[in-house]
């Protein structure tokens, strides 16, 4: 855990960084392949809706010693074909659940008698639940309405609290999570029940919560970004994503532990049921939602923001500044090798009040540094080697004995 904390601190300070935003093409490709597989599974295999959506009858039989083939044969002998038989529980608490289409009273009685006769149980060991098709269609329409209302409210909230481009990015991540979850149900053949719909709404809210936390950090890192030229919007957004990465992973893992325990341990002991349906959709949704909030939402937001003219101009300033810094490094390396100062020409434009690479600022006088070339005042050496030629020697002024120093104002007598 201490090691994970150290990594989290390094990610937060920017000492270590995972370039999620820069590799968005790779994430888009992976997501596109997964989504195509999921859509193909939904179109080809379809979804297996429970009796609450389609309408029908559900027979629950307490017969621990019966086998799957015996239950299927008993239902067929009762005059019903195409029934779905599932095992519920294990050991002495094992029972069988038989789901059929909508039956008449006579058909229901015939199936009950056949199950009791061939499985060796009494009528008290068999319970029947019937759901009409009209009630099932109402459940379906209400579920779709709830899902649409949820998405609309979320988009409006994000547009007001943040901005519409963040709302669009979050919506793309939500759709991504929903398609993957539905595709997994189509691929595995799990039943879609009302508990599954509740799980859908839960995981969408969970994935949205994680995305909002990342977006809040992105907004904090990009505040005042246009006033400088140190990083682009994508770089600032990627830093925010790295700063919240460990938190997102910890939150997802902590949420997956109890859900996984219910799904694998409880599902193995209790078998099919509302609890297993709910835990299954939560497990799939939390995984896909964590992936979408990290690898889809923020890269989509950065791509939308980079299309704005002001952020395109910012990217050009950052690139110009970076090229000027590279030129200064090359010049310094050359000067250290040759031992002579090198001239540096850079097209980098300094920011307001900030010294550029050559040491000049808009608001101050030039600042001398180690890379600024200076002009020496020492005369250049002769280009032709050899001894220097002496010039004409000046003779000292000769003075006689009469040329002596006399006090001022006195003249020599003749």
N, C-alpha and C positions, 0 to 999 in steps of 0.2 A: 504494500500500500504506500510506503514511503517513496518507493521508486516511481509509482504512478503519480504521486503528488509532485515529485520533482519534474517529471515530464509535463504535467499540467502547468507548473510554474514557468517552465521554459517556453511552452506554447503561448502562454499568456503574455510573456515579455517579448515574444517575437524571436527568441534565440533559436528555436526550432520551428519549422513551418511545413505544413503539408499543403501543397498547391492544389486545393480542391477546385477553385475557380478557374485556374489556368488550364486544368485538364477536363473542362466541361464537355468537350467533344467526346472524350472517352466515356464519361458518365452518360451522356445522351445516347451513345451507341449501345451501351449495356442496357439502359432502360428501354430503348426502342425494341431490342431483341426480346426482352422479357414481356413487354406489352404485346408484341405481335403473337407470341406463344399463348399468352393468356386470352387474347381476343379470339384466336383460332380455336382454343379449347371451349370458349363460351359458345361460339357459333356452331361448332361441330358436335360437341357432346352435350352442351346445354347445362342448366342447373337443375339439381334435384330438389324441388320444393317440398316442404313437409305438408302434412294434411291440413294444417291451419291455413295454407295458401290455396291449395288445390281442392280441398274438400274431400271427404271420404270417411272411412272407419278405421279405428286402431284397436286391435285386440292385444291385450297383455295377458300372457299365460304363465302361471307359476309351475314350471315343469323342469326342475334341475337335471333330471336324468335323460331328458329328450335330446335328440340331435337335430341339426339343421334340416337334414333331408326328411326326417319324420314330420317336422312342423310344416314344411312345404307340401308334402304329400297330403297331410290332413286338410290344409286349406284348399288344395286342388280337388280333393274328394268332396269338399263342401260346395263345389260348384263355382269357385272364384279362381280366376287366373290372373297372372301379372302382379301378384302381391309381393311386397317388400318385407322380408323377414330379417330381423336383427336380434342379436344376442345382447341381453342387458344383465350386468352383474357377472359374478363368477362364484364357483363353489356351490354351497348350499343355498345361496341367495340368487342363483342364476334364474333368469326368466327370459321369455321370448316376446318380442314385439312384432306384430304383423300389421302392416299398413296396406289397405286396399282402397279401391275407388269407392264412390258413394254407392251404398247398398240399400236395398229395400228391407223391410222388417223380416220377410221370409228368408231372404238371403243371409241376413245377419244371424238368424236362428239356426239355419243350416250349417254355417261355419262354426258356430259355438258347439253344436252337437258333435260335429266331426272332430274338432280339436279335443273335446272331452273324451270321446270314445277311443281315438287312436293314440292319444298321449297318456291315457290312464289317469286323468284328473277329474275333479268335480266341477260343476258349474260355478261354485264359489271361487275357484282358482282362476277364473277367466273374467276379465273386466273389458267392457267395450265402450269406446268413446267415438261418437259420431259428430262430424262437422259438415255443415251444409256448404255447397259451393258459393252461395251468395255471401256468407260470412267470410269465407276465405278470400273472395275478391275484395271485400271491404278492407280486410287486413292488408292486402297487397297495395291498394290505393293509398291507405293511410301511411304505410311505410314509405312509399315514394314521395308523398307530400311532405312528410317529416324530413326526409333527406334533402329535398329541394329547398325547403324553408331554412334548414340548417346552413346550407351553402350560401344562400342569399344573405342571411344575417351576418355570416362570417366575412363575406366580401365587403359588405357595407361597413362593418366595424373596422376592418383593416384600412379601408380607404379613408375613414375619418381619423383614426388614431395614427396612422402612418402616412401612406400615400397610395394612389391607385396602382402603381407599378408593384409595390409590395403585395397588394391584394391579388394582383394577377399571378405573381410568382407563388404565393401561398395556395391559390386555387389550382395551379398546375400541379403542385406537390400533392394536394388532396386527391385530385383525379388520378394521379399516378398511384397513390396508395390504394384507392378504391378498386382500380382495374386489377392490380396485382392480387388483392385479396379475393376478388370475385373469380379471377382466373385460377387461383389455387383451389377454390371450391369446385370449379368445373373439372380441373385435372384429377383431383382426388375422389370426386363423387360424393363429398359430404353433403348432407342435407342442409337446406336453407330454411331456418325456422324463425319465428318472431324473436327468439333470443339472439339469433344471428344479426338481425336488423338492429337490435339494441347495441350489439357489439360493434357494428359498423359505425354507428353514431359516436360510440365511445372512443374508438380508435381515431376517428377523424378529429375529434376534439383534442385527443392526446397529441397527435402529430402536429396539429395546429399550435398547441401550446409550445412545443419545442421550437417550431418555426418562428413564433413571435419572440421568443427569448433571443434567438439568433439575430432577428431583424432589429431588435432594440439595441443590441450591441453594434450592429452595422450602422445604425443611425447615429450612435454616439461617436464612432470612429470617423465617420464621414462629415461630421459637423465642422464647418470652416475649411473643408478640404480644397475648395476652389481658390482660397486666398494664398496658397503656396504652390510648390511644385515638387513636393517630396515623394508623393505616391499617387497612383491612379485610383479610381473608384474600385476597380477589381482588386487591387492590392490591399486597400483598406478593408474591403468586405471579406477578403480571404483571411486577413488578420483577425477580424471579429469572429469568423468561423473557427479558427484555431483556438481562440481564447475561450470559446464555449464548447469545444470539442469534448474535453474530458467530462464536463458536466453532462452533456447529452448522452455520452456513453454510460456514465454511472446511472443516470436516471432510467435509461432503457433497460440496463441489466437488472436494476432493482425491481423494475416493474415486471420483467420477464420471469423472475424467480418464482413468485407465487402463482403467476398464471401458468407457468410450465408445470408446477407441482399439481395444480388442479387438472391440467390437461392430461398429463402422462400418468401420474399416480392415481388421482381420483377417477380419471377416465377408465383406467384399467380395472379399478375396483367397482365403480358404479356403472360402467358401460355408457350407452348412449343416454342422453337426457338434456334438459335445458342447461344444466351447469357445464356440461361438456361442450355444447354448441357455443355457449358464451365464451368459454376459455379458449376454444379453438380460433375463433375470429379475432380475439384479443391478441393471441400469440402471433398470428400471421400479421395482423395490422400494426402491432408495435414494431416488429422487425422492419417491415416495408416503410412505415412512417418515419422511423429513425434514419433509414437510408435516404428517403426523399427529402427530409429537412436538411440533411448535410450536403448531399450530392446533387440535388435538383433545385431546391428553392432558392438558395443563395446564388448559385451560378446563373439561374434564369434572371434574377433581379439584377445582377451585375451586367449581364448582357443587355438588358433593357436600358439601364442607366448609361451605359457606355455609348449608346446611340444619340444621346443628347449633345447638342453642339458645345456646351460649356465643358462637358467632361471629355469630349474629343479634343478640345483645345488644351485641357489639362494634361491629357495623355501626351500631346506633342511637347509641352513644356517639360514634362518629366523625362521624356526621351532625350530632349536637347540637353537637359542638365546632366543626365547620365552619360551622354557622349562626351560632354566637356570634362566630366570627372575622369573618364577613361583616358582622355588625351593628357590630362595632368599627370596621371599615374605613369603613362608611357614616357612622358618628358622627364619625370623624376628618375625613372629607371635608367634612361639614357644618360642623364647628367651624372648619376652615380657611377656609371661605367666609364664614361669618357673623362670625367673630372672637370668638365666645362659646363657652365650654365646653358640651358637650352631654351629657345624661344617657344612659347606656347601660344597657339592661336586657337581660340574656341569661339564658337558661335552661340554659346550658352548665354541667355539673357538672365541677369540677376533679378531676384524678386525685390519688391519695394522694401528698402531699409535693410537688405541682406547682402552681405559681401558675396561676390561671385568667386569663381575659381582662381582668378588672377589677383584677388584681393581688393577689388573695387566695389564700391557701393553707390547706390543712387543718392543716398542722403549724407554721405561722408566722403572725406578725402581718400585717395588711394591708400590702401593698407599694405605695407611691405611684408612679404613672406619669403620663405625659402625658395619658392619657385619663380619669384619675380626677377627677371634679368636686370642687372645694374650696369652702369657705364663707369668704367674705371677712369680716374684722373691721372694715372701714371702714364707718361709718354710711351708710345709703342716703341719696341726695340727695333734697331736697324735690320732691314731685311738682308743686307750683305754682311756676311761674317768677316772678321778681321780686326786688326787694331785700329783704334780711332786716330785720325790725323790731327796733329796739334795745330791750333790756329796761330795767328801772329801774336808774339808776346809783346805786351806793352812795357816800354822802358820806363823806369822811374824818373820822375822829374828832378833834374839836377839843380842844385842851389849852391851858390858860392857862400863865402864867409860873410859877404856883406848882406846877404839875404837872410837876415835873422829876424827873429820875432821882436818887434818893437812895440812899445806901448802905443795905444791909439792916440792920435792927435799930435805926435812928434814926428819931425822930419830930420833927415840927415843933413848935417852941416858940411858945407864944402870947404 
